[in-house]
Amino acid sequence: MEEVKSTKPKMSGKNTKVITALMIGYTMVYMDKTMISTAIIPLAKQFSLNTTQTGLIMSAFFLAYSCMQIPGGWLADKVGAKKILLISLGSIAVTAYLFGIVSSLFMFVGIRFLAGLGHGGYPPSTSKAIAENFEPSKRVLAQTGILTTTGIGGILAYTLGANVIELNWRYGYYMLGTLFLIALFCVLFMLPNDQGVVEDEVTVQKKMPLSQTLKNPSVILIFIVLLLENIVTYGAMSWMPSYLTKTFDLTVAQAGAIMAVSAVLQIAGSLGTGIILTKVFVGKQKQFIITSAILAAFGIGGLIISTNLVVAVICVALSGMFIVSTFAATASWPQKIFPEEIIGSASGIVGTGGTLGGFIAPLLIGALVNNAGGNFSVAFIFMGGSLLAGAIVSLFVKEEKERV
């Protein structure tokens, strides 16, 4: 195999601009994902929607997101990351404005589906942009920075977003559309133009067909684990504010403040996971996933029996931190156990499993709550069981080829 030296630039001021622009865009992406959970409360009240109908609005987004992830990555490879990033941010801005205008269930579902298509192009294009602008040794640092936007976007959604929604939920989406336009201009002016295909040690390797990747049992198993975990991740993200406002008679802004605390702990959980896996649980990914899933399930269980707001807040925060830790450990697993020649397609496949969990969760949890007459206990039991089921499936993932 012919060796071709990497031509990726070293860390520089230009790279700082790149990661800053990508993080601003990603923060808005996560803010949009999260803000719907608070906006859906006054929206449902205004249009007399039940939890099954509001769950449909939220699930339509993730169905489109799941459909677009792999094509989005393919397009980024073909036409360049920057172009797809700009198209993605521009389309999300338009759908945010439209969501604030329309007034029917059909249009709410349709526009959130279109928003999901826009979102689906952002994550793979971000990975492509990082590969184009960073040396291999710097990419982990860049990806770690991106990971923190999960919590940052959540904090903005539950503080700034929730307070604007408290005034008028439509204003919240006009604001969100404007923020996406700002993110678009940041990417436009701070990200270098697409460099085309840059060969390095990875790209010169023989590529394996997608069909062969699908034959790898660990790819399918991690797909299932992420699907089960993200039913809980997005189930909690979508319905926890509704649970808090209904159970404890809180305003949207008050529920948002509680969820913001949880988002801070989620940042700690995602960053802490990387440290623990490299310092304490080295080579023990399964043990970490199982431990974290059990702790998250205990936190969710506390919500079933809690009648005190303080206890509920503690349970929400701790369960959120351990849910994110479980997800982060699983999402980082492919980098350790899959060979270089299938890592791209394998990551796309398992990532699609995660977004499918996001599609299933709002609709399924909404139906469970609706069938239980508005009681969240059955839904919480299901979420805890889904986490534990994912942990059990993780036991069958083969680790003997884990790369160090």
N, C-alpha and C positions, 0 to 999 in steps of 0.2 A: 504493500500500500504506500503510495507516494505521500510524503509528509509535506504539508504546506503550512508555513508559519502563520500564526495569527496576526492579522493586521488591525485588531481592535485597538482603539486609542487607550492610553492610560488615563487614570482618574485625573481630571483637570477641572478648571472652571466651567468649561463647556459641559462636562459630564454632570456637574452640580446643577446646571440649568436644565439638563435633560431629566434628571430624577425629580427636580422640583416641579417641572411641568407635568410629568406623568403622575406625580402624587396629587397635585391639585385636581387633575381630571379624575383620578381614582377616588379621591375624597368625595367629589360630587356624585360619582357613580354609586358609592355606598350610601350617601345621603339620600339619594333617590330611592334606592332599595328599601331603606329603613323608614323614610318619612310617610310612606303610604299607610303604615300601621297606625299612625296617629290621625292622618287625614281621613281614614276610612270611618272613624267614629262620628264626626259631624256629618260626613257625606251620607252615611247609612241612615242617620236620624232624619236628615233633610228629605231623602228620597224613599224612606220607609223600606230599606233593604234588610233582609234577614242575613244571618251569618253565612249561610250557604251561598247567597248571591255576592256578598262582599268577598268571600273566599274565592269565588270565580274571578273577580276583578284582579285579585292578587296573584292567583295561579296562572292566569293568561300571560302575565309578564314572564314568568319563569319557563313556561312552555316555549315561548319564542326565544328566550335566552338560551335554552338547551339546544334548540334547533340551529342556532346561529354560531355557536362556539367553534365548531370544527370548520365550517365554511369561512368564518371570520379569520381564523389562523391561516387558512389556505390563501385567502385574498391578500393578507398582509405579506405573505411570502411572494405573491405574484406581482402586486402593484406597489408594495412598500408600506411600512408601518404607519408613517406619518399621514398618508392619505386616508387610511382606514380609521385612524384615531380622529381625524378631523370630521370625517363623514359620521362616525359614531357620535361624537359630542354634538354635532350640529343637529342630527336627527333626534337625539334625546331632548335637546333644547326645544325643538318644535313640538314634540309630543307633550312636553311639560306644559307649555302654553296652551295647547289644545285641551289637555285634561282639565285645566282650569276654566275652560269655556263651556264644554258640553254638559248636557243635563239628562242623559238617559243611560240605563244599565248597558245597553248594547254598545253605545259609544265609549263608555268607561272601559269595558272589556276590550274593545277593538284598539283603543289608543294605548292601553297598557301593553297589549300584544306588540304593537309597533315599537313601543319604548323598549321592550325586551329584545327585539331584533337589533336595535341600536346598541344596547348594552352588550350583546353577544360578541360584537366586534372589538370591544375595548380590551379585555384581558389578554387574548392571544396577541394582539397588536402591541400591547405594552411589553410582553415578553420578547417579541421580535425587535422592538426598539432598544431594549436593554442589550440584546445580543449584538445589535449593530453598533452600539456606542460604548460598550464596556468590555474590557478584557475578561476572559473566563474567571480569573481569580477575584474580580470585582463584582461579578454578577450576583453572588449570594448577598452581599451587602446591599446592593440595589434592590433586590427582591425583598429583603427584610424591611427596608424603608417603605416599600409599597404595602407590605402586610399591615403596618400600623394604621393605614388609612381606613381599615375596617372599623376600628374604634373611633377614629377622628370623625369619619362621616356619620357614625352613630351619634356621637356627642352633638354635632351640629344639627342633626335631624331632631333630636330629643330636646334641644334647648332653643336655638334660633327657629327651627322649623315648627316645633310644637307651639311656641308662643305666637308666631304669625298665624298658624292654623287656628289657634284659640280666637283670634280676631275674625278671621274668615278663611276657610280652607282653600278657597280659590286663590287668595293672595299668596298662600304658601307655594302654589305651583307657578304663579307668575314670577315669584322670587327665585324659585328653583331653575326655571328656564333662563333667567338672567345670569345666574351663577354658572350655568353650563356654557353660556356664551363667553363669559369671562375665562373659563377653563379652555375653551376652544382657542381664544386669542393667545393664551399662554403657550399652548402647544404649537400654534402657528408660528410664533415669534421666538420661542425658546428652544424648540426641537430642531436639530439640523435636518436638512432635506434628505429624503431617502437615498441611501448609498447604493442600492441594488444588492446583488448577491455578493457577499464577502466570504471567501472560502477560508476555512480553518480546519483543524484536525477533525472536527465532528462532521462538517458538511461534506468532506471528501470520502467519508466512509460509505460503504454500500448500504443503500436504504432498503429496508425490508417492507414488503407489501402489508397493507392494513390487515388483510386476512390472516397473515401469520401472527401479527400482534394479538389479534383476537383469540388466537389459539393458546396464548399464554394464560394459564389458570389464575395467576396472581393479578393480572390486569382485570379480569372479570370479578375476582373477589374484592379487590379494592374499590372497583366500581360500585359493588353492592354495599360495602361498608360506608362509603361516602354518601350514597343515596339514603341509607338509614340514618346516618348522622345528620344530614342536612334537612331531613324531615323535621328533626328537632330544632336545628339551628334556625331555619326559616319559619318553623311553626311558632317558636318563641318570639322571633322578631316581629312576626305578623300579628300575633294575638295577645301578647303580654300587656300592651297598653290597654286593650279592650278589657282584659281580665281585671286590671288594676282599677280602671274607672268604674266598672260595673260592681265589683266586689266591695270596694272601699269608698265608693261615691266621690271619686276624685275628678278634678278637671283634667282636660287634655294636657295642659301645661304642667300640672302636678305629676301626672303619670310620666310625662316626658322627662322631668327632672330625675325621677327614680331610674328610668331607663338610661339616662346619661351617666349616672353612677355605675350602672352595670357595664356601660360601654367603656368606661375608664378601666374597670377590672378586666375587660376583654382584651384591651391593649396589653395589660400586664400578663394576661394568660397567653397571648400569642407570642410575645417576646420571651416570656419565661419558659415556654415549651422548647424553643430552640436551645436555650442555655442548658436546660435539664437534660435534653436528649444528647447533648454533646459532652456534658460534664458528669452526669449521674447515671442516666439510663442508656449508656453507650451500648448499642447493639441490642437493646431491650425495648424496641418499639411496641411490641405486643403488650408487654407488661405495663408500659406507660398508658397506652390506649385503654386497656381494661381498667386500670386504677382511676384514670380521669373520668371514664364513662360511669363508673360506680359512684364516684363523688358527685357528678352532675345529676345522676338519677336520684340520689339522696336529696339534693337541693330541690329538684322538681317535686319529689314526694312531700317535702315540707310545705309546698304551696297547697297541697290537697287538704292538709289538716290545719293549716294556719287560719286563724280568725283575727290575728293581730297585725296591724299594718307594719310595724317595725320588724316583726319576724318575717313577714312576706317580703319586705325590701331586702333583708339579708339573704333570703332564699333565692330571690330573683338575681341578685348580684353574684352570689357564689355559683349558682347553677350556670349563669351566663359565662363566667370565667372558665369553668371546667368544660362546658360544651365547646367553647372556642379552642381550648387546649386539646380536646379529643380530636376535633376537626384538623387543627394545625399539624398534629402528629401524623394523622393519616394522609393529609394532602402532601406532606413532605416525603412520605415513604417512597414514592416512585423514584425519586432522585437517588435513593440509596440501593435499591434492589434491581432496577431494570438496566440492561446494557444500553450503551450510548445509541446503538443503531435503532432502538425502538422507543427511546424516551419521549420523543416528540409526539408520536401517535398515541403512545400509552397514556401520556398526560392528558391529551385531548379526550380520550375515551373515559378515563376515570373522572375527569373534570365534568364531563357531560352527566355522569352519574350524580355528581353533587348538585348540578342545576336542576336535574329531574326531581331531586328531593325538594328543591324549592318550589317546583310546580305542584307536586303532590300535597305538600304541607298545608298551605293556606286553605285549599279546597276541602281536604280531608278533615283538618282540625275544625274548620267552620261547620262542616256537616255534623261532626261529633257533638259540638257544643249546641247546635240547633236541635238535634235529636234528643239531647239531654235537657231541653228546656232552658238553655242558657247557662247550665252548670258546666264548669271547666274541669271537674274532677276526672271524668272519663278521658278527656283529651290529654290531661297531664299523665295519667296512667299509661296511655298509649305512647306518649313521647318518651317516658322513662323506659318502657319496654323496647322501643325502637333503638334507643342508645345502647342498651344492653345486648340486643340482638346483633347490632353492628360489631360490638366488642367480641362476641362469640365467633362471628364470621372471620374476624381478623386473625383468630388462632390458626386458621387453615392457610394463611398466606405463607409461602415458602421464603425463608430468610437465608438459606445456606449460601446464596450467591450475592449476599449483600456487599456492596462496594464500599470501600473505605478510602 
